[in-house]
Amino acid sequence: MQSPNPNPARRAVFPGSFDPITRGHENILRRAASLFDEVVLAIGVNHDKRTMFSLAQRMAWCEATFADLDNVSVESFEGLTADFCNKMNAGWLIRGVRNGGDFEYERTIAQMTKYLDDGLETMILFTDPEHAPISSSVVRDIVHHGGDVSRFVPNAVDLRKAENG
């Protein structure tokens, strides 16, 4: 299937669970925001997947993190990412990678996305090296064990006031 209306504006979607958003996510999105007219940070909702933080909390953190960027918005979605991109009239899908393992996974996702919508292009951005070891799952593990993750999450993420999922 091809997107029905190729968008004259360069609109991209950066999807993820952002549970929680990390400095690596922030790094990717800020760089993407300089490349596109609009970037939608899209928080995927999967009712079969248990999250540590509520959707409302994750959205609030993302909105606060990017409040200084006029061309970034935060949305939530359910279902296929390609369908959400089509709904948003976005021609680009942003994916971030930290290492070779991430790259192989994201390449597979990009190829499958092409089957679902051959008008949707995937752009893979590598996080800056200082953010490469940071992942949401590692951050959640540190939080679970009472550790300090303030170096790994944007300043807007205050886990002391966190609303759990």
MIKOL-795493 format. One record per residue (C-alpha): residue number from 0; residue in three letters; x, y, z. Coordinates in steps of 0.5 Angstrom, whole numbers, plus 500, padded with zeros to 3 digits. Layout:
N
(r NUM, 'ALA', (X, Y, Z))
...
END
This chain:
165
(r 0, 'MET', (500, 500, 500))
(r 1, 'GLN', (503, 507, 498))
(r 2, 'SER', (501, 513, 503))
(r 3, 'PRO', (495, 517, 499))
(r 4, 'ASN', (497, 524, 500))
(r 5, 'PRO', (505, 525, 499))
(r 6, 'ASN', (506, 531, 504))
(r 7, 'PRO', (509, 537, 501))
(r 8, 'ALA', (511, 538, 509))
(r 9, 'ARG', (517, 534, 511))
(r 10, 'ARG', (513, 531, 517))
(r 11, 'ALA', (517, 525, 521))
(r 12, 'VAL', (514, 520, 526))
(r 13, 'PHE', (519, 518, 532))
(r 14, 'PRO', (515, 512, 535))
(r 15, 'GLY', (517, 508, 542))
(r 16, 'SER', (514, 507, 548))
(r 17, 'PHE', (519, 512, 552))
(r 18, 'ASP', (518, 508, 558))
(r 19, 'PRO', (522, 513, 560))
(r 20, 'ILE', (525, 517, 555))
(r 21, 'THR', (532, 517, 556))
(r 22, 'ARG', (538, 522, 554))
(r 23, 'GLY', (539, 518, 548))
(r 24, 'HIS', (532, 519, 545))
(r 25, 'GLU', (533, 526, 547))
(r 26, 'ASN', (539, 526, 543))
(r 27, 'ILE', (536, 523, 537))
(r 28, 'LEU', (529, 527, 537))
(r 29, 'ARG', (533, 534, 537))
(r 30, 'ARG', (537, 532, 531))
(r 31, 'ALA', (531, 530, 527))
(r 32, 'ALA', (528, 536, 529))
(r 33, 'SER', (533, 540, 525))
(r 34, 'LEU', (532, 536, 519))
(r 35, 'PHE', (524, 536, 519))
(r 36, 'ASP', (519, 541, 518))
(r 37, 'GLU', (515, 537, 524))
(r 38, 'VAL', (517, 531, 528))
(r 39, 'VAL', (511, 527, 532))
(r 40, 'LEU', (514, 524, 538))
(r 41, 'ALA', (509, 518, 538))
(r 42, 'ILE', (508, 514, 544))
(r 43, 'GLY', (506, 507, 542))
(r 44, 'VAL', (500, 504, 547))
(r 45, 'ASN', (500, 496, 547))
(r 46, 'HIS', (495, 493, 552))
(r 47, 'ASP', (499, 487, 552))
(r 48, 'LYS', (506, 490, 555))
(r 49, 'ARG', (506, 492, 562))
(r 50, 'THR', (510, 499, 563))
(r 51, 'MET', (513, 502, 569))
(r 52, 'PHE', (510, 509, 568))
(r 53, 'SER', (503, 511, 566))
(r 54, 'LEU', (502, 514, 559))
(r 55, 'ALA', (500, 520, 562))
(r 56, 'GLN', (507, 521, 565))
(r 57, 'ARG', (511, 519, 559))
(r 58, 'MET', (507, 524, 555))
(r 59, 'ALA', (508, 529, 560))
(r 60, 'TRP', (516, 528, 561))
(r 61, 'CYS', (516, 528, 553))
(r 62, 'GLU', (512, 535, 552))
(r 63, 'ALA', (516, 538, 558))
(r 64, 'THR', (523, 535, 555))
(r 65, 'PHE', (521, 538, 548))
(r 66, 'ALA', (517, 544, 550))
(r 67, 'ASP', (523, 549, 547))
(r 68, 'LEU', (522, 546, 540))
(r 69, 'ASP', (516, 549, 536))
(r 70, 'ASN', (516, 543, 531))
(r 71, 'VAL', (515, 537, 536))
(r 72, 'SER', (509, 535, 538))
(r 73, 'VAL', (507, 529, 542))
(r 74, 'GLU', (502, 524, 541))
(r 75, 'SER', (500, 517, 543))
(r 76, 'PHE', (497, 511, 538))
(r 77, 'GLU', (495, 504, 538))
(r 78, 'GLY', (496, 499, 532))
(r 79, 'LEU', (501, 499, 527))
(r 80, 'THR', (506, 505, 526))
(r 81, 'ALA', (505, 505, 519))
(r 82, 'ASP', (498, 506, 520))
(r 83, 'PHE', (499, 512, 525))
(r 84, 'CYS', (504, 515, 520))
(r 85, 'ASN', (499, 515, 515))
(r 86, 'LYS', (494, 518, 519))
(r 87, 'MET', (499, 524, 521))
(r 88, 'ASN', (500, 525, 514))
(r 89, 'ALA', (508, 523, 515))
(r 90, 'GLY', (512, 521, 510))
(r 91, 'TRP', (518, 519, 514))
(r 92, 'LEU', (519, 514, 520))
(r 93, 'ILE', (525, 516, 525))
(r 94, 'ARG', (529, 510, 528))
(r 95, 'GLY', (535, 511, 533))
(r 96, 'VAL', (540, 506, 534))
(r 97, 'ARG', (545, 505, 539))
(r 98, 'ASN', (549, 499, 537))
(r 99, 'GLY', (550, 494, 532))
(r 100, 'GLY', (544, 490, 535))
(r 101, 'ASP', (540, 495, 535))
(r 102, 'PHE', (542, 497, 527))
(r 103, 'GLU', (540, 489, 525))
(r 104, 'TYR', (533, 490, 529))
(r 105, 'GLU', (531, 497, 526))
(r 106, 'ARG', (533, 495, 519))
(r 107, 'THR', (528, 489, 519))
(r 108, 'ILE', (523, 493, 522))
(r 109, 'ALA', (525, 498, 516))
(r 110, 'GLN', (524, 493, 511))
(r 111, 'MET', (517, 490, 514))
(r 112, 'THR', (515, 498, 514))
(r 113, 'LYS', (516, 498, 507))
(r 114, 'TYR', (512, 492, 505))
(r 115, 'LEU', (506, 495, 509))
(r 116, 'ASP', (507, 502, 506))
(r 117, 'ASP', (512, 503, 500))
(r 118, 'GLY', (511, 511, 501))
(r 119, 'LEU', (514, 511, 508))
(r 120, 'GLU', (521, 512, 508))
(r 121, 'THR', (525, 510, 515))
(r 122, 'MET', (531, 514, 517))
(r 123, 'ILE', (536, 511, 522))
(r 124, 'LEU', (540, 516, 526))
(r 125, 'PHE', (545, 513, 531))
(r 126, 'THR', (545, 516, 538))
(r 127, 'ASP', (552, 520, 540))
(r 128, 'PRO', (557, 516, 543))
(r 129, 'GLU', (556, 518, 550))
(r 130, 'HIS', (549, 516, 550))
(r 131, 'ALA', (550, 509, 547))
(r 132, 'PRO', (550, 505, 553))
(r 133, 'ILE', (543, 508, 555))
(r 134, 'SER', (537, 504, 554))
(r 135, 'SER', (530, 505, 557))
(r 136, 'SER', (530, 498, 560))
(r 137, 'VAL', (537, 499, 564))
(r 138, 'VAL', (534, 505, 566))
(r 139, 'ARG', (528, 502, 569))
(r 140, 'ASP', (532, 496, 572))
(r 141, 'ILE', (536, 502, 576))
(r 142, 'VAL', (530, 505, 578))
(r 143, 'HIS', (527, 499, 580))
(r 144, 'HIS', (533, 498, 585))
(r 145, 'GLY', (533, 505, 588))
(r 146, 'GLY', (539, 507, 584))
(r 147, 'ASP', (540, 514, 581))
(r 148, 'VAL', (538, 515, 574))
(r 149, 'SER', (538, 523, 573))
(r 150, 'ARG', (545, 522, 569))
(r 151, 'PHE', (541, 518, 564))
(r 152, 'VAL', (534, 522, 563))
(r 153, 'PRO', (532, 529, 561))
(r 154, 'ASN', (532, 534, 566))
(r 155, 'ALA', (524, 534, 565))
(r 156, 'VAL', (524, 527, 568))
(r 157, 'ASP', (523, 527, 575))
(r 158, 'LEU', (522, 520, 578))
(r 159, 'ARG', (521, 523, 585))
(r 160, 'LYS', (514, 525, 582))
(r 161, 'ALA', (513, 519, 578))
(r 162, 'GLU', (506, 516, 576))
(r 163, 'ASN', (507, 509, 575))
(r 164, 'GLY', (503, 505, 570))
END
